[in-house]
Amino acid sequence: MNHRAALFDLDGVVFDTESQYTDFWGSVGDKYFHSGAKFANAIKGTTLKQIFDKYFKDDAKLQKEITVALDNFEMSMSYEYIEGFPEYISRIRALGIKTAVVTSSNIKKMEKVYSAHPEFKTLFDAILTSEDFDRSKPDPDCYLKGAKRFGVEPDMCIGFEDSINGLKAVKAAGMYCVGLATTNPHEVVAEYADLVIDNYLDYNDKERHGKYNKLIGLFV
């Protein structure tokens, strides 16, 4: 294999937070559009600015109201790693693989992550946030910039995603795609991903179904 970099989305891929965001944006959808779940799914993988531009354009009062609610919500969120993630990323970094976060979250949100997990920055060689991108998922811009950060071709990278928009972005970038079934069912993720996993646990144990060698083997 010629893969030299691993690019990870954040929510639903590194942290088990996607269901929490679904609840928050579902409540926003219910309040303003009477379409909670539909709205929550529609905005996955997009930046806050893009949500405002598309759904609350020129309504500064509502934008401020939602921003305050989101800030308060994120302050009380639980940032638990997807099972097995810290061990898995340590293993691939030991192989010399470059690692990056590629997220639609902004710097303000990431400060909350760093507060909850002081070790977080040590797990990655780069952290790219919404401020680094010109276009949002499903556009491949963020993943192409992740590859460029490491000076490698896109086909030398593996993208880890959970949302439909994110999975489409990885494939549009020309990268191998590992899809996590943390947000959508296996059969839905499988339509876009080259490999589907529930978490990183099975891939840290050589004796479990042979999956360890398959996932680690993508980098060796």
Disulfide bonds with the S-S distance in Angstrom:
none
